[in-house]
Amino acid sequence: MKGKKSRIQIRANELIKPIDQQIMMCDSREETLLFACILLEKAKTIFEANLGKSGRREIFSMKMGDER
């Protein structure tokens, strides 16, 4: 059904709310970029803990769809 969100979409929206709030608390471009670096490092740690070093490397070496 179009317009109906899946449970995964609903949960993703719940999980992103605190991150969006933190972004809004950043006072400058530098703080926003610092926060992005922290998020990347945390993502790296999560991927490695769940997929192992080679799995993490595979994820981080993939080309992102929005690259040109």
Buried (B, 14 or more C-beta within 10 A) or exposed (E): EEEEEEEEEEEEEEEEEEEEEBBEEBEEEEEBEEBEEEEEEEEBEEBBEEEEEEEBBEEEEEEEEEEE
